[in-house]
């Protein structure tokens, strides 16, 4: 028994991966290629992808949102978990990074499930709201520019149905959220974390997985 979350050394982390991961060949290949990318540290951890896959299945999700695609590992994990008629509204500003994502979505046979929109995510989300899609989505994953998180959260809250789930990445920010800071990204995350714990529109759990993941269930 422990009153605190365990600290994972390399041996225990490898044990965790060996006893939880069920990655496809496409997921493994994408993760390995991204590890060589100059911004490879932006990719979510594989155990986080596995958790998101399970959450999507538990929700019975069919329509999901992703804000921040990068090379596509998280969207691949979610797309593989969705039913045949499931769809992801995927938002990113980089055609360069998402070209990698498209290649692996195709090889995994899930490209038809992913509607990739290149451009500012707020514009894409606002267009979805304007099109009458409020309450039409089951799950959303936010992993983009940290100063934009609050605005993304508010739009996702509109777009999600009651009992829908928002997953917000990097909420521990390497531990910097627990320190005084003048960094804009850190300040934005600190403000959002303080807001979410008081937000009566949701139920939340902040998990020490990866760089910190907050799960927010819309009431």
ROKOLLUM-293362 format. One record per residue: x, y, z of N, C-alpha, C in turn; residue in one letter. Coordinates in steps of 0.2 Angstrom, whole numbers, plus 5000, padded with zeros to 4 digits. Layout:
BEGIN
XYZXYZXYZA;...
This chain:
BEGIN
500449945000500050005000500450065000X;500250124997500650184997500150244997X;500250295001499850355001500050404995X;500550384992500850424986500950384980X;500850414974500950384968501750364968X;501850304965502550284965502950324960X;503650334962504050354957504350294953X;504350304946504550254942505250254940X;505650214942506350214939506350174933X;506850164929506850134923506650064923X;506850024928506649954928505849954929X;505549994933504849984935504450014929X;504750064925504350084919504350034914X;504950004913504949954908504449894910X;504449874916503949824918503249844917X;503049914918502449934917502249934909X;502749954905502649944898502549874895X;502949834898502849764896502249724898X;501849754903501249724906500649764904X;500749814900500149854898500049864890X;500649874887500549894880500349844875X;499849864871499649814866499649854859X;500249874857500349924851500249884845X;499949914840500049884833500749894830X;500849864825501449874821501549944819X;500949974817501050044815501150094820X;500850084826501050124832501750114834X;502050054834502750054836503150084831X;503050074825503450114819503450184820X;502850214821502750284822503050314828X;503050274833503350294839504150294839X;504350244835505150244834505350294829X;504950314824505150364820505150434823X;504650444827504550504830505150524835X;505350464838505850474843506550504840X;506550494834507150524830507050594828X;506450614828506250684826506550734831X;506750794828507050844832506550874838X;505950864837505450884842505050814845X;505450764845505150694847504850694854X;505150744858504850744865504150774866X;503850794860503150814860502650764860X;502950704858502450644858502250624864X;501650604865501350574871501750504873X;501750484879501950424881501550364878X;501850304877501350254874500850224879X;501050224886500550204891499950254891X;500050324889499550374889499050354883X;499350344877499050324872498550264873X;498850214877498450154879497850174883X;497950214888497450244892496850274888X;497050324883496550354879496150304875X;496550254873496150204869495650174873X;495750154879495350124883494750174885X;494850234887494350284888493850294883X;494150294877493650304871493250244870X;493450184871493050124871492550124877X;492750144883492250144888491750194887X;491850244884491350294882490950274877X;491150224873490750214867490750264862X;491350304862491450364858491350344850X;491050394847491050394839491350454836X;491250514840491450574837491950604842X;492550624840493050644845493450704842X;493750744846494150804844494850794846X;495350814842496050814844496350884842X;496550914847496850984846497650974847X;498050974842498750964842498850894840X;499050884834499150814831499850794831X;500350834829501050824829501150764824X;501450714825501550654820501050604821X;500550614825499950574825499850514829X;500250504834500250444838499550444842X;499450504845498750504849498150494845X;498150524839497550514835497550444832X;498150414831498150344829497850294834X;498050304840497850264846497050274846X;496850334846496050344846495750314840X;495950324834495650304828495550224829X;496150194831496050124831495550094836X;495450134841494950114846494250134844X;494150174839493450194837493150144833X;492450144833492150094828492250114821X;491950074817492050084809491850154807X;491250174810490950234808491250294813X;491750284817491950334821492450384817X;492450454820492750504817493150544822X;493750574820494150624824494150684820X;493950744823494050804820494750824823X;495250824819495950834821496250904819X;496450944823496651014822497451024823X;497751054818498451064819498651124814X;499251154815499451204811499951184806X;500251124807500851104804500751054798X;500751074792500751024787501350974787X;501951004789502550964789502450904794X;502250914800502250864805501650814803X;501150844801500550794800500650754794X;501150774789501250724784501450664786X;501850664792502150594795501450564797X;501050594801500450564803500050534798X;499950564792499550544787499750474784X;500450474784500750414781500650354786X;500650364792500550304797499750294798X;499350344797498650334797498450284791X;498750304786498550264780498850184781X;499450184783499650114784499250074789X;498950104794498550074799497850064797X;497650094791496950084788496450124792X;496650184795496150224799496150294796X;496450304790496450374788495750404787X;495350364785494650384783494250404789X;494550384795494150404801494450474804X;494950504801495250564803495150624798X;494750674801494650734797495150784799X;495750794796496250834798496150904795X;496150954799496051024798496651064799X;497051084794497651124795497451204796X;497551234801497451304803497351314810X;497151374812497051384819496551344822X;496651304828496151264830495451304833X;495551364835494951404838494551414832X;494751424826494351444820493951374818X;494351324819493951254817493451244822X;493551254828493151234834492551284833X;492651344832492151394832491651384826X;491951354820491551334814491151274816X;491351234820490951174822490351194826X;490551244831489951264835489451304831X;489651344826489251384822488851334817X;489151274816488751234811488251184815X;488151204822487651164826487851104829X;488551094830488851034832488951034840X;488651084843488651084851488351014853X;488750984858488450924861488550864857X;488850864851488850814846489450764847X;489950784851490550744852490650714859X;490950654859491050614865491650624869X;492250644865492850644868493350694865X;493750734869494150784866494850774869X;495350784865496050784868496450844866X;496650884871496950944870497750944872X;498150954867498850944867499250994862X;499151054863499351104858499751164862X;499651224859500051284863499651294870X;500051294875499851294882499451364883X;499651414880499251484881498551474878X;498451434874497751424871497351374874X;497651344879497251284882496551304885X;496551364888495851384891495351394886X;495551424881495051434875494851374872X;495351324871495151264868494651224873X;494851224879494451194884493651214884X;493651284884492951314884492551284877X;492851284872492551264865492351194866X;492851154868492751084869492151064874X;492051104879491551094884490851104880X;490851154875490251164872490051104867X;490651084864490551034858490350964861X;490550954867490450884870489750874873X;489550814873488850794876488950794883X;488450794887488450774894488750704895X;489150704900489550644901490150624896X;490250674892490850674887491450684891X;492050674888492650674892493150714888X;493450764892494050804889494650774893X;495250764889495850744891496350804890X;496650824895497150884894497850864896X;498250874891498950844892499450904895X;499950874898500550924900500350964906X;499850944910499650984916500050984921X;500650944922501150954927501750984924X;501850984918502351024914503051024917X;503250954918503850944920503950964927X;503450974931503550994938503451074939X;503551114933503551184934502951214936X;502351184936501751214938501751214946X;502151184949502251184956502751234959X;503051274954503551324956503251394953X;503551444956503451514954503751524947X;503451554943503751564936503451624933X;503851644928503651704923503551674916X;503651614915503551584909502851584907X;502651604901501951614899501551544898X;501951494896501651424896501451404903X;501951404907501851384914501251424917X;501251484917500751524920500051504917X;500051494911499351474908499151404910X;499651364911499451294914499251304921X;499551344925499451354932498751384933X;498551434929497951464929497351414927X;497451374922496951324920496851274925X;497451244928497351194933496951224939X;497051284941496751314947495951324945X;495851344939495151354936494751284936X;495051234934494751164933494551134940X;494951144945494751114951494151144954X;494051204952493451244955492851244950X;492951214944492451224939491851174940X;491251194942490651154944490351124938X;490551134932490251104926490551034924X;491151014928491450954927491650914933X;491750854932492150814937492850804934X;493350804939494050794936494450754940X;494950724937495450684940496150704936X;496650734940497250744937497750684938X;497950654933498350594934499150604932X;499550574936500250584935500550534930X;500250534924500450494919500750534913X;501350514910501650554906501850624909X;501750674906501850744909501250774912X;500850724915500250754918499650754914X;499050724915498450714911497850734916X;497550784914496850794917496250764913X;495850734917495250704914494650744916X;494250774912493750814914493050794911X;492650764915491950744913491450794913X;491150814907490650864907490050834911X;489750874916489150854919488550854915X;
